[in-house]
């Protein structure tokens, strides 16, 4: 449960930072979320988010 909150927090904060102009900080947070998802064996979701991240880089 705590890991899910961390993932959501990283995704939310990262998306907000990317949208408000802090791309580097936002991308780092989204990458942290992707890493946590992989550790939780949610590879499909991690891959989908990674594809999104590649689109906006």
Beta strands, then each sheet from edge to edge (+ up, - down):
end
